[in-house]
């Protein structure tokens, strides 16, 4: 693949994924109902580059089974979550471009909602055939203000009905009814949701499901040391 010049010069402000109007609409939806969805949010070239990056990591056996929880409380329970992940380090041009876009989004969420978001962390996520993630909240029970806003970006190519891996959303933790929305994991689409209040689940996949999951966080550091990815 030809070099798409996804890098930004060091003195350039982080580049947003999309224009001011779309950013404002996303943040308005996030504030009003706790989640916001945008189709074709990522530039096509970036979606393609990120998909190739994830496929390369998979071929290099660099993806690891995902756990549930953080630190000493982490467990691996395939009955609840079956997916493979790799945390973004920003060393690859596509990763850096994605993280730059998320940084621009973090700044705008803070400016609009006074959210106090301090940093962003993200990992690639590959759900193999038969992969799934049971209903859950992204916020940790012992650190409810660590993850504040969750982000999901999908990288699938030519997703079709019947491929599985749809994301179900509920409007609140106490809602036990049917999902308020079921989102297809189409490549380039993006979802924001409040980590503490929006339960969600990944339906079982028929074909592999490719994407990124990330979290805008407050500063959870103790003694000036940030807690790294969990």
C-alpha positions as CSV (number, residue, x, y, z in Angstrom):
1,X,0.0,0.0,0.0
2,X,1.3,3.4,-0.9
3,X,2.2,5.8,2.0
4,X,-0.9,7.8,2.8
5,X,1.0,10.4,4.8
6,X,-1.0,9.8,7.9
7,X,1.6,11.4,10.1
8,X,1.2,14.9,11.4
9,X,4.2,17.3,12.0
10,X,5.1,17.6,15.6
11,X,4.0,21.3,15.7
12,X,0.6,20.7,14.2
13,X,-2.5,20.6,16.3
14,X,-4.3,17.2,16.5
15,X,-6.4,16.7,13.4
16,X,-10.2,16.0,14.0
17,X,-11.8,13.1,12.2
18,X,-14.6,15.3,10.9
19,X,-15.9,18.9,10.8
20,X,-17.2,21.2,13.6
21,X,-20.9,20.6,12.8
22,X,-20.6,16.8,13.1
23,X,-18.5,17.1,16.2
24,X,-21.1,19.4,17.8
25,X,-23.9,17.0,16.9
26,X,-22.1,14.0,18.4
27,X,-21.4,15.8,21.7
28,X,-25.0,17.1,21.8
29,X,-26.3,13.6,21.5
30,X,-23.8,12.3,24.0
31,X,-25.0,14.9,26.5
32,X,-28.7,14.4,25.8
33,X,-29.1,10.6,25.8
34,X,-25.7,9.2,26.9
35,X,-24.6,7.9,23.6
36,X,-23.9,9.2,20.0
37,X,-23.4,7.3,16.8
38,X,-21.9,8.6,13.5
39,X,-21.7,6.6,10.3
40,X,-18.6,6.9,8.1
41,X,-17.0,9.0,10.7
42,X,-13.4,7.9,10.1
43,X,-11.7,8.9,6.8
44,X,-11.7,5.9,4.5
45,X,-7.9,5.9,4.2
46,X,-7.5,5.8,8.0
47,X,-10.0,3.0,8.4
48,X,-8.2,1.0,5.7
49,X,-4.8,1.7,7.3
50,X,-6.0,0.7,10.8
51,X,-7.6,-2.5,9.4
52,X,-4.3,-3.4,7.8
53,X,-2.5,-2.7,11.1
54,X,-4.8,-4.9,13.0
55,X,-4.5,-7.7,10.4
56,X,-0.7,-7.5,10.6
57,X,-0.8,-7.7,14.4
58,X,-3.1,-10.8,14.1
59,X,-0.7,-12.4,11.6
60,X,2.2,-11.7,13.9
61,X,0.4,-13.4,16.8
62,X,0.6,-10.1,18.7
63,X,-3.1,-10.1,19.9
64,X,-3.8,-11.5,23.3
65,X,-7.1,-12.8,24.9
66,X,-8.9,-9.9,26.6
67,X,-9.5,-10.0,30.4
68,X,-12.2,-8.6,32.6
69,X,-11.4,-6.0,35.2
70,X,-8.1,-4.3,36.1
71,X,-4.9,-5.1,37.9
72,X,-5.1,-7.9,40.5
73,X,-8.8,-8.3,40.0
74,X,-8.4,-9.2,36.3
75,X,-9.9,-12.5,35.2
76,X,-10.4,-14.2,31.8
77,X,-13.9,-15.6,31.4
78,X,-14.7,-16.7,27.8
79,X,-18.4,-17.1,28.8
80,X,-18.6,-13.4,29.3
81,X,-16.0,-12.0,26.9
82,X,-14.3,-13.7,24.0
83,X,-12.1,-11.3,22.0
84,X,-8.4,-10.6,21.3
85,X,-6.8,-7.2,21.9
86,X,-3.6,-5.2,21.5
87,X,-3.2,-1.8,23.1
88,X,-2.2,1.2,20.9
89,X,1.2,2.6,21.5
90,X,1.2,5.2,18.8
91,X,4.4,3.9,17.1
92,X,2.6,3.1,13.8
93,X,1.4,6.0,11.6
94,X,-2.2,4.8,11.5
95,X,-2.2,4.5,15.3
96,X,-0.8,8.0,15.7
97,X,-3.4,9.5,13.3
98,X,-6.2,7.8,15.2
99,X,-4.9,8.9,18.5
100,X,-4.5,12.5,17.2
101,X,-8.2,12.5,16.1
102,X,-9.2,11.2,19.5
103,X,-7.1,13.9,21.2
104,X,-8.9,16.6,19.1
105,X,-12.2,15.1,20.2
106,X,-11.2,15.0,23.8
107,X,-10.4,18.7,23.7
108,X,-13.7,19.5,22.2
109,X,-15.7,17.4,24.7
110,X,-13.9,19.2,27.5
111,X,-14.5,22.6,26.0
112,X,-18.2,21.9,25.5
113,X,-19.2,19.8,28.5
114,X,-16.4,20.8,31.0
115,X,-15.8,17.1,31.4
116,X,-12.2,17.3,32.7
117,X,-11.1,14.4,30.5
118,X,-7.4,14.0,31.1
119,X,-6.2,11.2,28.7
120,X,-7.3,8.6,26.2
121,X,-6.4,4.9,26.0
122,X,-7.4,2.5,23.3
123,X,-6.8,-1.0,22.0
124,X,-7.5,-3.0,18.8
125,X,-10.2,-5.6,19.3
126,X,-10.6,-8.6,17.1
127,X,-13.6,-10.9,17.8
128,X,-13.1,-14.3,16.1
129,X,-16.0,-16.3,14.8
130,X,-18.1,-17.1,17.9
131,X,-16.7,-14.1,19.8
132,X,-19.0,-12.0,22.0
133,X,-19.1,-9.7,25.0
134,X,-22.0,-10.0,27.5
135,X,-23.9,-6.9,28.7
136,X,-21.6,-4.7,30.8
137,X,-20.6,-1.2,31.7
138,X,-17.1,0.1,30.9
139,X,-16.6,1.9,34.2
140,X,-14.7,-0.1,36.9
141,X,-16.7,-0.7,40.0
142,X,-13.8,0.3,42.3
143,X,-13.0,3.4,40.1
144,X,-16.3,4.7,38.8
145,X,-14.8,8.0,37.6
146,X,-11.8,6.5,35.8
147,X,-13.4,5.9,32.4
148,X,-15.9,8.6,31.7
149,X,-16.6,8.5,27.9
150,X,-16.2,5.3,25.9
151,X,-15.4,5.2,22.1
152,X,-15.9,2.4,19.6
153,X,-14.7,2.6,16.0
154,X,-15.3,-0.3,13.6
155,X,-12.9,-1.5,10.9
156,X,-14.8,-4.3,9.2
157,X,-14.8,-4.4,5.4
158,X,-18.1,-5.0,3.6
159,X,-20.0,-6.0,6.8
160,X,-23.3,-7.8,5.8
161,X,-26.4,-8.7,7.8
162,X,-25.8,-12.2,9.1
163,X,-22.1,-11.5,9.9
164,X,-23.0,-10.9,13.6
165,X,-21.1,-8.8,16.0
166,X,-23.8,-6.1,16.4
167,X,-23.6,-3.9,19.4
168,X,-26.7,-3.6,21.6
169,X,-27.2,-0.5,23.8
170,X,-29.5,0.1,26.8
171,X,-30.4,3.6,28.0
172,X,-29.4,3.0,31.6
173,X,-28.0,0.5,34.1
174,X,-31.4,-0.4,35.5
175,X,-33.1,-0.9,32.1
176,X,-33.9,-4.6,31.7
177,X,-36.0,-4.2,28.5
178,X,-34.9,-4.7,24.9
179,X,-32.0,-2.7,23.6
180,X,-32.8,0.9,22.7
181,X,-30.5,0.5,19.7
182,X,-28.6,-2.2,17.8
183,X,-25.7,-1.0,15.8
184,X,-24.1,-2.8,12.9
185,X,-20.2,-2.8,13.1
186,X,-19.7,-1.2,9.7
187,X,-16.2,0.0,8.9
188,X,-15.6,3.7,9.6
189,X,-18.6,4.1,11.9
190,X,-18.0,5.5,15.4
191,X,-19.8,5.4,18.7
192,X,-19.4,7.5,21.9
193,X,-21.2,6.5,25.1
194,X,-21.0,7.4,28.8
195,X,-18.9,4.7,30.5
196,X,-20.8,4.7,33.8
197,X,-24.4,4.7,32.6
198,X,-24.8,3.0,29.2
199,X,-24.8,-0.8,29.3
200,X,-23.9,-2.6,26.1
201,X,-23.2,-6.0,24.6
202,X,-21.6,-7.5,21.5
203,X,-23.7,-10.1,19.9
204,X,-22.0,-13.4,18.8
205,X,-20.0,-13.0,15.7
206,X,-20.3,-15.2,12.6
207,X,-17.3,-13.7,10.8
208,X,-14.4,-12.0,12.6
209,X,-15.3,-8.5,13.9
210,X,-12.5,-5.8,13.7
211,X,-12.5,-2.6,15.6
212,X,-11.0,-0.3,18.2
213,X,-12.3,0.4,21.8
214,X,-11.1,3.4,23.7
215,X,-11.8,5.4,26.8
216,X,-11.5,9.1,27.7
217,X,-10.4,9.2,31.3
218,X,-10.0,11.5,34.2
219,X,-6.5,11.6,35.8
220,X,-6.6,8.4,38.0
221,X,-3.0,8.8,39.0
222,X,-1.7,8.4,42.5
223,X,1.5,10.2,43.4
224,X,1.7,11.6,39.9
225,X,1.8,8.1,38.3
226,X,-0.9,7.3,35.8
227,X,-2.5,3.9,36.0
228,X,-1.7,2.4,32.6
229,X,-4.1,0.3,30.5
230,X,-6.1,-2.3,32.3
